[in-house]
């Protein structure tokens, strides 16, 4: 839910001016009423004419209006002290006029300005005085402004009463513009009171009225407000798209809207995009003349963003500053939210639960009458602290939070189920824990299914991380390994299981990627020629942001994946006389679930950190071997086996093995492990994805494709050999391997071999790429494929490296292909020797042409290179994901 409570933007145009056609700026004969009514068409020109009016008249009413206009413009610039001076002068002049309405109008403007400056009591006093002295249409305008201030204070129920009366007044008077403004503010109020449908109706009506009047800035405000409606409803793609639309409109109109930074930060946090949230709020805080109310809200957003980004110290500092400012501004509703963030940060920073519990309990009690949207988070925090402190109130607090299981927003429903699970755990009810976790994850899968972006789907799993860990802990404590396997699959690689949303036919996406590709090609040339690159780097970063934002706006299909069943897995493994090993991490300990001969066994392996260190050492030894240097490859494999499999290594049978590792062990060179070196071994992000890949049918019309990119030390020497063995294959290289030609060849191919340098982007995995003749082919480009290639061999260095994202999800080239329906991907997880790769690939393809699967083909490659240390290490560096 939004933090900012505004009418429809930062400008007082929503609070002051009357309906009327905008007039051209610059008239010498200034009509004071027209100047006030139309000042927002040209605020700077209006202020100039107001100063001119001060020199040409002694009429108190005209002078009062001129001072009022100057005060409003100064206030909107953030120059609050000067603005208040002008508005007070305007009020003194108004009192000299025989017209109570003039003083009432200035009082309302002054009151709103004082509230914006943080002096809310004084501001409300002025507005109340204006309401007392107004009737009819004038009273409706004052009530609208008072509602805006009450909204800012979080007193939403009171604001709604004023707004209902104001809207009725504007309907009677026939004033279209003021009616639109009141509807816009009322929509904002409805959001805070939980009436999402009412908010959407009010914002929609306001947008139609503003558009009919030609008020472009006001229309942009309603777009921003409707983005908040989508965010509260859980529709992240629509929210992000609307915020982007509002931002573009503001930029086109030359406006800088501080509220937009607050709202976008909130949306980014909901999406799990912590770094983007930090960036947008820091940029907003760095601008000059930030109004006090906005600074307080931005500080709260910075605290929340820092907490999400893993910086609890900065979060605590920012939350304390925000809370202090909210208290000074008498904004209790916001102060409580800042207190919640502060308590959460202090808990993470290691403050004892016993010392924080009283404040958390008091916070919950203060939140009750104010309808604060973060109430379930506050209850969960207090419940956790009570549990850690051994206080008996934990059950009551969790029980109250559990009431949110019926909330319209899926992420809030999941919080309710999490509270239920924690309550059941406290009572020793393991089955109750598992049932609650299942319901919570079901709600989050519905949320995930609404997202079209692979990145957002992966990040969305963070919402279910604690639910999944709670369930896995309970399942492992039980005696049934099958239950443990079901739960290991429940929240594993879920983002890859959703039907991908392609950008095939999206001309804008294709154009943006083409421009980015051309820019990066020029950047590479400039670097090679030692030319300046600053401008090209900025252009490249801007284009990447544009491409990424457009993909974040994609909506999902809404289809939730089918439940994992063990029986089909047992049947498939039995037919292949194979074994599946699924690794699970719980409380930093590794466990192996071994599926063999129709049975599931659980084996406790050991500390996960020992396996991480073993993997680092293995990559180092493979890198040394690739360079032809002495390397302890054998001992690295033994160490990996000991730390990753432990006793499970002796329980794998003697057939092919499928390994489903956790995300941080996706880059293990499994062929290096002694127990796996002499048998077919493949990997899969989950057992469910292995089953899906196994059932994939190769396209009847698909053929073989060979693609060679530029700059390879070997020149892709294996490709001519392979092409001679497959004369009907399509070969691209030597300038023909462009992105468009490559995508055309990959579309629906039975087998694709790509010999091209790979570049993995740790900072942005979806911009990982393969180097082709006209520039990089990005992961985003693959979304243009209508049909995924059935099998893909990537012979470049580290082409199989992916980034763990969210709660154990993966982003990268291999995961993108698997998500789109590719049955299997061969790629390297370590640095490889280019010359040795040629021999490995020839041996691999010889076995594939004989009809073997990827696991058998890689085994053949390892066996063919066993006599040469460098070639053997190279073969071990390749893994097969899928079948």
Secondary structure, DSSP 8 states (H G I E B T S, - for coil): --S---SSSSSGGGTS--S-----TT-SS--HHHHHHTGGGSHHHHHHHHHHHHHH---HHHHHHHHHHHHHHHHHTT-HHHHHHHHHHHHHHHHTSS-HHHHHHHHHHHHHHHHHTT-HHHHHHHHHHHHHT--HHHHHHHHHHHHHHHHHTT-HHHHHHHHHHHHHHHHHHT-HHHHHHHHHHHHHHHHHTT-HHHHHHHHHHHHHHHHHHT-HHHHHHHHHHHHHHHHHTT-HHHHHHHHHHHHHHHHHHT---HHHHHHHHHHHHHHT-HHHHHHHHHHHHTSSS--HHHHHHHHHHHHHHHHHTT-HHHHHHHHHHHHHHHHHTT-HHHHHHHHHHHHHHHHHTT--HHHHHHHHHHHHHHHHTTT-TTHHHHHHHHHHHHHHHT-TTHHHHHHHHHGGGG-SSHHHHHHHHHHHHHHHHHTT-HHHHHHHHHHHHHHHHHHHHTB--HHHHHHHGGGGHHHHHHHHHHHHHSS-HHHHHHHHHHTSSHHHHS-----TT-HHHHHHHHHHHHHHHHHHHHHHTT---HHHHHHHHHHHHHHHHHHHT-B----------HHHHHHHHHHHT-EEEEEEEETTEEEEEEEETTEEEEEEEEEHHHHHHHHHHHHHHHHHHHTT----HHHHHHHHHHHHTGGGGGGS-SS-EEEE--GGGTT--GGGSHHHHTS-EEE-SSHHHHHHHHT----TT--EEEEE-TT-SS-SHHHHHHHHH-TTSEEE-TT---HHHHHHHHTT-SEEEEE--EE--SS-GGG-EEEETTEEEEHHHHTT-SS--SEEEE-STTTT--EEETTTEEESHHHHHHHHT-SEEEEESS---HHHHHHHHHHHHHHHHTT--HHHHHHHHHHHTTTSHHHHHHHHTEEEEE-
